[in-house]
Amino acid sequence: MRTFARLALAATLMLAVAACGSSPGSRAVSGGLLGAGAGAAVGSLSGNAGTGALIGGGVGALGGAATAR
């Protein structure tokens, strides 16, 4: 349960800064990098960090590009 709480806190903090940037492109890059890191961390718990990083990176990039300035 502690591991889940820590991961949830880390994900919340990463999402809070995912929209940093002045253009949609820079937000997509920062969101993708943060998402890939979070996805790799969560994926390593389930046994497949690479897949988690790919999924997290894609979701983070989409989320970063879709956010307003």
PyMOL Python script that loads the backbone (N, CA, C, O; Angstrom):
from pymol import cmd

cmd.read_pdbstr("""\
ATOM      1  N   MET A   1       0.815  -1.185   0.000  1.00  0.00           N
ATOM      2  CA  MET A   1       0.000   0.000   0.000  1.00  0.00           C
ATOM      3  C   MET A   1       0.866   1.259   0.000  1.00  0.00           C
ATOM      4  O   MET A   1       0.513   2.250  -0.640  1.00  0.00           O
ATOM      5  N   ARG A   2       1.981   1.232   0.701  1.00  0.00           N
ATOM      6  CA  ARG A   2       2.878   2.387   0.720  1.00  0.00           C
ATOM      7  C   ARG A   2       3.461   2.660  -0.655  1.00  0.00           C
ATOM      8  O   ARG A   2       3.597   3.814  -1.060  1.00  0.00           O
ATOM      9  N   THR A   3       3.804   1.601  -1.369  1.00  0.00           N
ATOM     10  CA  THR A   3       4.362   1.773  -2.701  1.00  0.00           C
ATOM     11  C   THR A   3       3.345   2.452  -3.612  1.00  0.00           C
ATOM     12  O   THR A   3       3.694   3.355  -4.372  1.00  0.00           O
ATOM     13  N   PHE A   4       2.099   2.020  -3.537  1.00  0.00           N
ATOM     14  CA  PHE A   4       1.058   2.634  -4.355  1.00  0.00           C
ATOM     15  C   PHE A   4       0.883   4.101  -3.988  1.00  0.00           C
ATOM     16  O   PHE A   4       0.739   4.946  -4.872  1.00  0.00           O
ATOM     17  N   ALA A   5       0.893   4.412  -2.707  1.00  0.00           N
ATOM     18  CA  ALA A   5       0.732   5.799  -2.268  1.00  0.00           C
ATOM     19  C   ALA A   5       1.887   6.662  -2.769  1.00  0.00           C
ATOM     20  O   ALA A   5       1.674   7.797  -3.195  1.00  0.00           O
ATOM     21  N   ARG A   6       3.079   6.140  -2.721  1.00  0.00           N
ATOM     22  CA  ARG A   6       4.234   6.894  -3.218  1.00  0.00           C
ATOM     23  C   ARG A   6       4.150   7.119  -4.720  1.00  0.00           C
ATOM     24  O   ARG A   6       4.446   8.208  -5.211  1.00  0.00           O
ATOM     25  N   LEU A   7       3.744   6.082  -5.445  1.00  0.00           N
ATOM     26  CA  LEU A   7       3.610   6.229  -6.893  1.00  0.00           C
ATOM     27  C   LEU A   7       2.497   7.208  -7.246  1.00  0.00           C
ATOM     28  O   LEU A   7       2.628   7.990  -8.188  1.00  0.00           O
ATOM     29  N   ALA A   8       1.403   7.166  -6.490  1.00  0.00           N
ATOM     30  CA  ALA A   8       0.313   8.110  -6.746  1.00  0.00           C
ATOM     31  C   ALA A   8       0.762   9.540  -6.478  1.00  0.00           C
ATOM     32  O   ALA A   8       0.412  10.448  -7.232  1.00  0.00           O
ATOM     33  N   LEU A   9       1.522   9.749  -5.430  1.00  0.00           N
ATOM     34  CA  LEU A   9       2.037  11.077  -5.131  1.00  0.00           C
ATOM     35  C   LEU A   9       2.999  11.552  -6.219  1.00  0.00           C
ATOM     36  O   LEU A   9       2.939  12.702  -6.652  1.00  0.00           O
ATOM     37  N   ALA A  10       3.876  10.668  -6.650  1.00  0.00           N
ATOM     38  CA  ALA A  10       4.823  11.019  -7.703  1.00  0.00           C
ATOM     39  C   ALA A  10       4.093  11.347  -9.006  1.00  0.00           C
ATOM     40  O   ALA A  10       4.449  12.303  -9.695  1.00  0.00           O
ATOM     41  N   ALA A  11       3.080  10.561  -9.340  1.00  0.00           N
ATOM     42  CA  ALA A  11       2.316  10.816 -10.555  1.00  0.00           C
ATOM     43  C   ALA A  11       1.591  12.153 -10.477  1.00  0.00           C
ATOM     44  O   ALA A  11       1.526  12.885 -11.464  1.00  0.00           O
ATOM     45  N   THR A  12       1.053  12.469  -9.319  1.00  0.00           N
ATOM     46  CA  THR A  12       0.365  13.745  -9.139  1.00  0.00           C
ATOM     47  C   THR A  12       1.323  14.916  -9.315  1.00  0.00           C
ATOM     48  O   THR A  12       0.992  15.903  -9.971  1.00  0.00           O
ATOM     49  N   LEU A  13       2.500  14.804  -8.733  1.00  0.00           N
ATOM     50  CA  LEU A  13       3.486  15.868  -8.874  1.00  0.00           C
ATOM     51  C   LEU A  13       3.951  16.010 -10.316  1.00  0.00           C
ATOM     52  O   LEU A  13       4.156  17.125 -10.795  1.00  0.00           O
ATOM     53  N   MET A  14       4.118  14.891 -11.010  1.00  0.00           N
ATOM     54  CA  MET A  14       4.543  14.949 -12.404  1.00  0.00           C
ATOM     55  C   MET A  14       3.467  15.561 -13.284  1.00  0.00           C
ATOM     56  O   MET A  14       3.767  16.332 -14.196  1.00  0.00           O
ATOM     57  N   LEU A  15       2.226  15.221 -13.016  1.00  0.00           N
ATOM     58  CA  LEU A  15       1.146  15.812 -13.797  1.00  0.00           C
ATOM     59  C   LEU A  15       1.028  17.309 -13.553  1.00  0.00           C
ATOM     60  O   LEU A  15       0.632  18.064 -14.440  1.00  0.00           O
ATOM     61  N   ALA A  16       1.375  17.727 -12.345  1.00  0.00           N
ATOM     62  CA  ALA A  16       1.290  19.152 -12.024  1.00  0.00           C
ATOM     63  C   ALA A  16       2.278  19.977 -12.839  1.00  0.00           C
ATOM     64  O   ALA A  16       1.997  21.128 -13.172  1.00  0.00           O
ATOM     65  N   VAL A  17       3.422  19.405 -13.160  1.00  0.00           N
ATOM     66  CA  VAL A  17       4.423  20.142 -13.935  1.00  0.00           C
ATOM     67  C   VAL A  17       4.446  19.732 -15.407  1.00  0.00           C
ATOM     68  O   VAL A  17       5.260  20.244 -16.176  1.00  0.00           O
ATOM     69  N   ALA A  18       3.576  18.826 -15.803  1.00  0.00           N
ATOM     70  CA  ALA A  18       3.581  18.340 -17.183  1.00  0.00           C
ATOM     71  C   ALA A  18       3.219  19.425 -18.181  1.00  0.00           C
ATOM     72  O   ALA A  18       3.615  19.345 -19.344  1.00  0.00           O
ATOM     73  N   ALA A  19       2.484  20.425 -17.757  1.00  0.00           N
ATOM     74  CA  ALA A  19       2.059  21.475 -18.677  1.00  0.00           C
ATOM     75  C   ALA A  19       3.061  22.621 -18.758  1.00  0.00           C
ATOM     76  O   ALA A  19       2.766  23.643 -19.376  1.00  0.00           O
ATOM     77  N   CYS A  20       4.217  22.480 -18.160  1.00  0.00           N
ATOM     78  CA  CYS A  20       5.225  23.532 -18.221  1.00  0.00           C
ATOM     79  C   CYS A  20       5.713  23.689 -19.648  1.00  0.00           C
ATOM     80  O   CYS A  20       5.975  22.699 -20.331  1.00  0.00           O
ATOM     81  N   GLY A  21       5.834  24.908 -20.095  1.00  0.00           N
ATOM     82  CA  GLY A  21       6.305  25.192 -21.438  1.00  0.00           C
ATOM     83  C   GLY A  21       5.466  26.280 -22.062  1.00  0.00           C
ATOM     84  O   GLY A  21       4.332  26.519 -21.649  1.00  0.00           O
ATOM     85  N   SER A  22       6.024  26.937 -23.054  1.00  0.00           N
ATOM     86  CA  SER A  22       5.308  28.049 -23.662  1.00  0.00           C
ATOM     87  C   SER A  22       4.639  27.680 -24.979  1.00  0.00           C
ATOM     88  O   SER A  22       3.792  28.426 -25.470  1.00  0.00           O
ATOM     89  N   SER A  23       5.004  26.548 -25.552  1.00  0.00           N
ATOM     90  CA  SER A  23       4.384  26.144 -26.809  1.00  0.00           C
ATOM     91  C   SER A  23       3.859  24.719 -26.678  1.00  0.00           C
ATOM     92  O   SER A  23       4.317  23.972 -25.813  1.00  0.00           O
ATOM     93  N   PRO A  24       2.907  24.330 -27.521  1.00  0.00           N
ATOM     94  CA  PRO A  24       2.404  22.957 -27.461  1.00  0.00           C
ATOM     95  C   PRO A  24       3.503  21.930 -27.682  1.00  0.00           C
ATOM     96  O   PRO A  24       3.463  20.848 -27.095  1.00  0.00           O
ATOM     97  N   GLY A  25       4.481  22.248 -28.516  1.00  0.00           N
ATOM     98  CA  GLY A  25       5.577  21.315 -28.764  1.00  0.00           C
ATOM     99  C   GLY A  25       6.436  21.079 -27.537  1.00  0.00           C
ATOM    100  O   GLY A  25       6.794  19.941 -27.235  1.00  0.00           O
ATOM    101  N   SER A  26       6.768  22.149 -26.828  1.00  0.00           N
ATOM    102  CA  SER A  26       7.600  21.982 -25.630  1.00  0.00           C
ATOM    103  C   SER A  26       6.827  21.290 -24.516  1.00  0.00           C
ATOM    104  O   SER A  26       7.407  20.531 -23.740  1.00  0.00           O
ATOM    105  N   ARG A  27       5.517  21.545 -24.429  1.00  0.00           N
ATOM    106  CA  ARG A  27       4.707  20.841 -23.434  1.00  0.00           C
ATOM    107  C   ARG A  27       4.578  19.372 -23.794  1.00  0.00           C
ATOM    108  O   ARG A  27       4.543  18.523 -22.903  1.00  0.00           O
ATOM    109  N   ALA A  28       4.506  19.054 -25.076  1.00  0.00           N
ATOM    110  CA  ALA A  28       4.429  17.658 -25.504  1.00  0.00           C
ATOM    111  C   ALA A  28       5.713  16.918 -25.159  1.00  0.00           C
ATOM    112  O   ALA A  28       5.674  15.771 -24.714  1.00  0.00           O
ATOM    113  N   VAL A  29       6.851  17.573 -25.363  1.00  0.00           N
ATOM    114  CA  VAL A  29       8.135  16.940 -25.047  1.00  0.00           C
ATOM    115  C   VAL A  29       8.275  16.727 -23.545  1.00  0.00           C
ATOM    116  O   VAL A  29       8.636  15.636 -23.104  1.00  0.00           O
ATOM    117  N   SER A  30       7.994  17.758 -22.760  1.00  0.00           N
ATOM    118  CA  SER A  30       8.146  17.601 -21.304  1.00  0.00           C
ATOM    119  C   SER A  30       7.133  16.601 -20.761  1.00  0.00           C
ATOM    120  O   SER A  30       7.458  15.807 -19.878  1.00  0.00           O
ATOM    121  N   GLY A  31       5.910  16.633 -21.281  1.00  0.00           N
ATOM    122  CA  GLY A  31       4.905  15.660 -20.844  1.00  0.00           C
ATOM    123  C   GLY A  31       5.295  14.244 -21.235  1.00  0.00           C
ATOM    124  O   GLY A  31       5.093  13.303 -20.466  1.00  0.00           O
ATOM    125  N   GLY A  32       5.849  14.095 -22.421  1.00  0.00           N
ATOM    126  CA  GLY A  32       6.286  12.773 -22.863  1.00  0.00           C
ATOM    127  C   GLY A  32       7.413  12.223 -22.023  1.00  0.00           C
ATOM    128  O   GLY A  32       7.420  11.038 -21.689  1.00  0.00           O
ATOM    129  N   LEU A  33       8.368  13.072 -21.676  1.00  0.00           N
ATOM    130  CA  LEU A  33       9.482  12.621 -20.844  1.00  0.00           C
ATOM    131  C   LEU A  33       9.018  12.247 -19.442  1.00  0.00           C
ATOM    132  O   LEU A  33       9.418  11.219 -18.896  1.00  0.00           O
ATOM    133  N   LEU A  34       8.175  13.088 -18.873  1.00  0.00           N
ATOM    134  CA  LEU A  34       7.662  12.775 -17.541  1.00  0.00           C
ATOM    135  C   LEU A  34       6.786  11.524 -17.569  1.00  0.00           C
ATOM    136  O   LEU A  34       6.856  10.695 -16.662  1.00  0.00           O
ATOM    137  N   GLY A  35       5.978  11.389 -18.589  1.00  0.00           N
ATOM    138  CA  GLY A  35       5.132  10.209 -18.720  1.00  0.00           C
ATOM    139  C   GLY A  35       5.938   8.937 -18.913  1.00  0.00           C
ATOM    140  O   GLY A  35       5.591   7.890 -18.367  1.00  0.00           O
ATOM    141  N   ALA A  36       7.015   9.023 -19.686  1.00  0.00           N
ATOM    142  CA  ALA A  36       7.861   7.854 -19.895  1.00  0.00           C
ATOM    143  C   ALA A  36       8.519   7.423 -18.594  1.00  0.00           C
ATOM    144  O   ALA A  36       8.619   6.229 -18.311  1.00  0.00           O
ATOM    145  N   GLY A  37       8.964   8.386 -17.806  1.00  0.00           N
ATOM    146  CA  GLY A  37       9.565   8.052 -16.514  1.00  0.00           C
ATOM    147  C   GLY A  37       8.571   7.412 -15.572  1.00  0.00           C
ATOM    148  O   GLY A  37       8.870   6.411 -14.920  1.00  0.00           O
ATOM    149  N   ALA A  38       7.388   7.993 -15.503  1.00  0.00           N
ATOM    150  CA  ALA A  38       6.359   7.427 -14.628  1.00  0.00           C
ATOM    151  C   ALA A  38       5.916   6.055 -15.126  1.00  0.00           C
ATOM    152  O   ALA A  38       5.713   5.138 -14.331  1.00  0.00           O
ATOM    153  N   GLY A  39       5.766   5.917 -16.442  1.00  0.00           N
ATOM    154  CA  GLY A  39       5.370   4.629 -17.000  1.00  0.00           C
ATOM    155  C   GLY A  39       6.407   3.553 -16.768  1.00  0.00           C
ATOM    156  O   GLY A  39       6.061   2.401 -16.509  1.00  0.00           O
ATOM    157  N   ALA A  40       7.671   3.914 -16.857  1.00  0.00           N
ATOM    158  CA  ALA A  40       8.729   2.938 -16.586  1.00  0.00           C
ATOM    159  C   ALA A  40       8.720   2.511 -15.122  1.00  0.00           C
ATOM    160  O   ALA A  40       8.933   1.340 -14.807  1.00  0.00           O
ATOM    161  N   ALA A  41       8.472   3.463 -14.236  1.00  0.00           N
ATOM    162  CA  ALA A  41       8.425   3.121 -12.811  1.00  0.00           C
ATOM    163  C   ALA A  41       7.268   2.185 -12.509  1.00  0.00           C
ATOM    164  O   ALA A  41       7.436   1.190 -11.804  1.00  0.00           O
ATOM    165  N   VAL A  42       6.110   2.496 -13.033  1.00  0.00           N
ATOM    166  CA  VAL A  42       4.948   1.639 -12.792  1.00  0.00           C
ATOM    167  C   VAL A  42       5.114   0.311 -13.520  1.00  0.00           C
ATOM    168  O   VAL A  42       4.774  -0.742 -12.980  1.00  0.00           O
ATOM    169  N   GLY A  43       5.633   0.356 -14.741  1.00  0.00           N
ATOM    170  CA  GLY A  43       5.845  -0.871 -15.502  1.00  0.00           C
ATOM    171  C   GLY A  43       6.842  -1.804 -14.856  1.00  0.00           C
ATOM    172  O   GLY A  43       6.713  -3.022 -14.974  1.00  0.00           O
ATOM    173  N   SER A  44       7.843  -1.255 -14.170  1.00  0.00           N
ATOM    174  CA  SER A  44       8.822  -2.121 -13.509  1.00  0.00           C
ATOM    175  C   SER A  44       8.186  -2.899 -12.363  1.00  0.00           C
ATOM    176  O   SER A  44       8.640  -3.993 -12.030  1.00  0.00           O
ATOM    177  N   LEU A  45       7.155  -2.351 -11.767  1.00  0.00           N
ATOM    178  CA  LEU A  45       6.458  -3.077 -10.710  1.00  0.00           C
ATOM    179  C   LEU A  45       5.662  -4.253 -11.268  1.00  0.00           C
ATOM    180  O   LEU A  45       5.502  -5.277 -10.605  1.00  0.00           O
ATOM    181  N   SER A  46       5.168  -4.093 -12.493  1.00  0.00           N
ATOM    182  CA  SER A  46       4.391  -5.177 -13.090  1.00  0.00           C
ATOM    183  C   SER A  46       5.264  -6.107 -13.928  1.00  0.00           C
ATOM    184  O   SER A  46       4.778  -7.120 -14.432  1.00  0.00           O
ATOM    185  N   GLY A  47       6.534  -5.778 -14.083  1.00  0.00           N
ATOM    186  CA  GLY A  47       7.453  -6.667 -14.777  1.00  0.00           C
ATOM    187  C   GLY A  47       7.827  -6.253 -16.183  1.00  0.00           C
ATOM    188  O   GLY A  47       8.599  -6.960 -16.829  1.00  0.00           O
ATOM    189  N   ASN A  48       7.317  -5.141 -16.690  1.00  0.00           N
ATOM    190  CA  ASN A  48       7.650  -4.732 -18.048  1.00  0.00           C
ATOM    191  C   ASN A  48       7.814  -3.216 -18.116  1.00  0.00           C
ATOM    192  O   ASN A  48       6.884  -2.493 -18.472  1.00  0.00           O
ATOM    193  N   ALA A  49       8.997  -2.755 -17.773  1.00  0.00           N
ATOM    194  CA  ALA A  49       9.266  -1.319 -17.719  1.00  0.00           C
ATOM    195  C   ALA A  49       9.244  -0.680 -19.103  1.00  0.00           C
ATOM    196  O   ALA A  49       8.833   0.473 -19.237  1.00  0.00           O
ATOM    197  N   GLY A  50       9.674  -1.397 -20.126  1.00  0.00           N
ATOM    198  CA  GLY A  50       9.709  -0.843 -21.478  1.00  0.00           C
ATOM    199  C   GLY A  50       8.325  -0.505 -22.002  1.00  0.00           C
ATOM    200  O   GLY A  50       8.111   0.574 -22.555  1.00  0.00           O
ATOM    201  N   THR A  51       7.393  -1.417 -21.831  1.00  0.00           N
ATOM    202  CA  THR A  51       6.025  -1.162 -22.269  1.00  0.00           C
ATOM    203  C   THR A  51       5.415  -0.016 -21.479  1.00  0.00           C
ATOM    204  O   THR A  51       4.724   0.832 -22.044  1.00  0.00           O
ATOM    205  N   GLY A  52       5.662   0.012 -20.190  1.00  0.00           N
ATOM    206  CA  GLY A  52       5.160   1.107 -19.359  1.00  0.00           C
ATOM    207  C   GLY A  52       5.708   2.449 -19.800  1.00  0.00           C
ATOM    208  O   GLY A  52       4.983   3.444 -19.818  1.00  0.00           O
ATOM    209  N   ALA A  53       6.985   2.484 -20.158  1.00  0.00           N
ATOM    210  CA  ALA A  53       7.596   3.729 -20.618  1.00  0.00           C
ATOM    211  C   ALA A  53       6.989   4.194 -21.943  1.00  0.00           C
ATOM    212  O   ALA A  53       6.751   5.387 -22.132  1.00  0.00           O
ATOM    213  N   LEU A  54       6.739   3.259 -22.857  1.00  0.00           N
ATOM    214  CA  LEU A  54       6.129   3.621 -24.138  1.00  0.00           C
ATOM    215  C   LEU A  54       4.718   4.165 -23.959  1.00  0.00           C
ATOM    216  O   LEU A  54       4.359   5.186 -24.545  1.00  0.00           O
ATOM    217  N   ILE A  55       3.929   3.483 -23.156  1.00  0.00           N
ATOM    218  CA  ILE A  55       2.552   3.923 -22.932  1.00  0.00           C
ATOM    219  C   ILE A  55       2.543   5.262 -22.189  1.00  0.00           C
ATOM    220  O   ILE A  55       1.827   6.185 -22.578  1.00  0.00           O
ATOM    221  N   GLY A  56       3.334   5.363 -21.127  1.00  0.00           N
ATOM    222  CA  GLY A  56       3.395   6.601 -20.357  1.00  0.00           C
ATOM    223  C   GLY A  56       3.906   7.770 -21.176  1.00  0.00           C
ATOM    224  O   GLY A  56       3.407   8.888 -21.048  1.00  0.00           O
ATOM    225  N   GLY A  57       4.894   7.519 -22.014  1.00  0.00           N
ATOM    226  CA  GLY A  57       5.424   8.573 -22.867  1.00  0.00           C
ATOM    227  C   GLY A  57       4.394   9.070 -23.868  1.00  0.00           C
ATOM    228  O   GLY A  57       4.277  10.274 -24.096  1.00  0.00           O
ATOM    229  N   GLY A  58       3.653   8.157 -24.460  1.00  0.00           N
ATOM    230  CA  GLY A  58       2.618   8.546 -25.412  1.00  0.00           C
ATOM    231  C   GLY A  58       1.500   9.337 -24.752  1.00  0.00           C
ATOM    232  O   GLY A  58       1.066  10.367 -25.268  1.00  0.00           O
ATOM    233  N   VAL A  59       1.039   8.851 -23.611  1.00  0.00           N
ATOM    234  CA  VAL A  59      -0.023   9.553 -22.898  1.00  0.00           C
ATOM    235  C   VAL A  59       0.459  10.922 -22.406  1.00  0.00           C
ATOM    236  O   VAL A  59      -0.273  11.908 -22.489  1.00  0.00           O
ATOM    237  N   GLY A  60       1.682  10.978 -21.899  1.00  0.00           N
ATOM    238  CA  GLY A  60       2.232  12.244 -21.426  1.00  0.00           C
ATOM    239  C   GLY A  60       2.396  13.251 -22.544  1.00  0.00           C
ATOM    240  O   GLY A  60       2.115  14.435 -22.360  1.00  0.00           O
ATOM    241  N   ALA A  61       2.848  12.796 -23.701  1.00  0.00           N
ATOM    242  CA  ALA A  61       3.012  13.698 -24.838  1.00  0.00           C
ATOM    243  C   ALA A  61       1.663  14.231 -25.324  1.00  0.00           C
ATOM    244  O   ALA A  61       1.535  15.418 -25.624  1.00  0.00           O
ATOM    245  N   LEU A  62       0.677  13.371 -25.399  1.00  0.00           N
ATOM    246  CA  LEU A  62      -0.654  13.826 -25.803  1.00  0.00           C
ATOM    247  C   LEU A  62      -1.224  14.812 -24.795  1.00  0.00           C
ATOM    248  O   LEU A  62      -1.787  15.841 -25.169  1.00  0.00           O
ATOM    249  N   GLY A  63      -1.075  14.492 -23.514  1.00  0.00           N
ATOM    250  CA  GLY A  63      -1.576  15.386 -22.472  1.00  0.00           C
ATOM    251  C   GLY A  63      -0.856  16.727 -22.474  1.00  0.00           C
ATOM    252  O   GLY A  63      -1.492  17.768 -22.311  1.00  0.00           O
ATOM    253  N   GLY A  64       0.438  16.717 -22.653  1.00  0.00           N
ATOM    254  CA  GLY A  64       1.202  17.958 -22.697  1.00  0.00           C
ATOM    255  C   GLY A  64       0.843  18.816 -23.892  1.00  0.00           C
ATOM    256  O   GLY A  64       0.767  20.039 -23.777  1.00  0.00           O
ATOM    257  N   ALA A  65       0.621  18.189 -25.040  1.00  0.00           N
ATOM    258  CA  ALA A  65       0.286  18.946 -26.244  1.00  0.00           C
ATOM    259  C   ALA A  65      -1.132  19.505 -26.178  1.00  0.00           C
ATOM    260  O   ALA A  65      -1.421  20.540 -26.778  1.00  0.00           O
ATOM    261  N   ALA A  66      -2.018  18.824 -25.451  1.00  0.00           N
ATOM    262  CA  ALA A  66      -3.419  19.234 -25.397  1.00  0.00           C
ATOM    263  C   ALA A  66      -3.698  20.318 -24.371  1.00  0.00           C
ATOM    264  O   ALA A  66      -4.759  20.940 -24.409  1.00  0.00           O
ATOM    265  N   THR A  67      -2.771  20.556 -23.459  1.00  0.00           N
ATOM    266  CA  THR A  67      -3.023  21.542 -22.410  1.00  0.00           C
ATOM    267  C   THR A  67      -2.844  22.959 -22.929  1.00  0.00           C
ATOM    268  O   THR A  67      -2.059  23.221 -23.840  1.00  0.00           O
ATOM    269  N   ALA A  68      -3.588  23.849 -22.329  1.00  0.00           N
ATOM    270  CA  ALA A  68      -3.480  25.263 -22.686  1.00  0.00           C
ATOM    271  C   ALA A  68      -2.292  25.892 -21.973  1.00  0.00           C
ATOM    272  O   ALA A  68      -1.811  25.367 -20.969  1.00  0.00           O
ATOM    273  N   ARG A  69      -1.831  27.002 -22.490  1.00  0.00           N
ATOM    274  CA  ARG A  69      -0.673  27.680 -21.909  1.00  0.00           C
ATOM    275  C   ARG A  69      -0.928  28.103 -20.489  1.00  0.00           C
ATOM    276  O   ARG A  69      -0.052  28.689 -19.852  1.00  0.00           O
TER     277      ARG A  69
END
""", "prot")
cmd.dss("prot")
cmd.show_as("cartoon", "prot")
cmd.util.cbc("prot")
cmd.orient("prot")
